[in-house]
Amino acid sequence: MCGIIGYLGNQDTKNILLNGLKKLEYRGYDSIGIATITASQELSITKTSGKFPTLKKAIVDHPTNNLYGIGHTRWATHGKPSKTNSHPHSDCTQKIAVVHNGIIENYQELREKLTISGHNIVSETDSECIPHIIEDYIAKGHSISQATQLTASRLEGSNAVVVSHITEDPVKLIAFKSGNAGGVVIGYSKNATFVASDITPLIEHTSQFTYLNSGEIAYISENNVEFKSLKTSDVLQKEKVILQVNNKSTQKGTYKHYMLKEIHEQPQSIVNTMKDRLFTAPAKIDLSDCNLDISRLKNIERIILIGMGSSLHAAMVGKIWIEQFTGIPVDIDNASEFRYRNPVINENTLVISVCQSGETADTLGAMEIAKAKKAYQITLTNYLETQSTRLANSYIHLRTGTEIGVASTKTFLSSMAALFILGLFLGNERKTIPNINLNQTILSLNQIPEKLNQLLSQESLYTPLAKTLSKYRNFLILGRGLNYPIGMEGALKLKELSYIHAEGYPAGELKHGPISLIDQNIPIIAIAPQDSLYPKMMTTISEIAARNGNIIVLTTEGNTEIKNFAEHIIYLPEIDELLSPFLTAVPLQLLSYYVGISKGYNVDQPRHLAKSVTVE
Ligand code: G6P
């Protein structure tokens, strides 16, 4: 969702901002722009709807002698993508520029008041109110710092804002954050200060960061950054964290797309998630890096897993594992539903949130409810120092490296791996693991990367299959048990990457409605590894074949009987039944990727989608 970059330093501001915006593209956007203040005290704004290349063309006339500035990638909420609705927005005096991520819930009222008092509001956005309110406070004699702080107190909802302005005042950039709006992080390098919505555009410049919490404001001047509480104006002493992030994980290397690179990184991601946490002979699960409160975990009576999108699907798989390993009742909920239904929770409830970005607004909202009800919370995240890690009691770091493709792949597999490990850990602590040999299970887990590599080595099979399948408009994906959520994840991937309508169903549900859809025009993908549910899947596959359905089957290597039923077969390496989702997910990722490619779509940034959904 909206990306923010700001810069005050002695290098070429325009280039730094453009480079930062390029790095923010992965968040998903529809418009883009920058505002800079030149040495001759002029505010210049260049912005456009569309993507980076359109801005690059428009920017040739933008001044080069800039002292500081801000940039923004917009994901439309209020007002369609257009040049006027793009950020940065300015005031009537054209001295203030503002970029915003979030939703100003009382913007209609603010806009009405501003219009009545004579302000010329040109866009349809909620964001444009901000520079005009600041303008009013400045007209009343307030400094830019006071005016921005007073403006922040007038905005309802969750908002992350950066303000830049023409001024003699030493404070050149101001950033504030309220509610669960996306992140605001300050980065420090020699002779420069940065501000951004996440660290991705900053890691090539610095490894020192300070994160703003909700209710905080940062005043950035040449040699200093001062932090204050928005409410009390008290000066805050905030620490600088040192984060060594591998710059390579934000580069595409030899791959055509980030998504393909990330699909291929999955064997290593799984290794990273398991590293130093699983041991064999004797079997041991070590989650000491997660700061778990063992005495509280021993008293847990109920577990609720929450998440959105692919993270919710990982949670659905995790539910089955955790319930099996712990014997504790486990519920699963979509975070956006959970947060508005007054869930029954107490201090003996464990809430596990799956949120790779640490920023998803609905997941954070749900976590706040869980916190207010005193649940114990563990969050699974790919980024430390995010809002989710601050809200939870403990976290499990996925350690996959940055995921740039909007559609999750490696974070999905690593979230499942982390849930499996957590389930084993809880079961082991509570001595509830049923008839499975822990040592053997860990050995099988260790085999996943190798089996994934086997699957990925057959990538060339997917291009012709994807070409054949790309002409269809609807798909059904059926699975049972652990592979039902994988069917839903596969359907989500197809929707995201190829704009094809696809539904993931539990195979047993077919007869209760979807069966009437069967004809040659709706390919049905059946996830049918040869496990304990295979006979049930075979019954479903036979029923589809009897109705002349168009069947594609994912099954275990060596399965010969399936040839009589399926038009296409994708073979999977053999693996412990409990671990099959790690393998079955990957062909569906590859298939969706290649269908998207064969249709000529932008698979790294599918239309309308955002990587971190920071608004409701
Ligand atoms: C967006 C992304 C998905 C992701 C979901 C949840 O919809 O496009 O890929 O699965 O958000 O993200 P989270 O950061 O909460 O795991």
Residues whose N, C-alpha, C, O or C-beta is under 5 A from the ligand:
A	BS01	G6P	M308 G309 S310 S311 V354 C355 Q356 S357 G358 T360 V406 A407 S408 A610 K611 V613
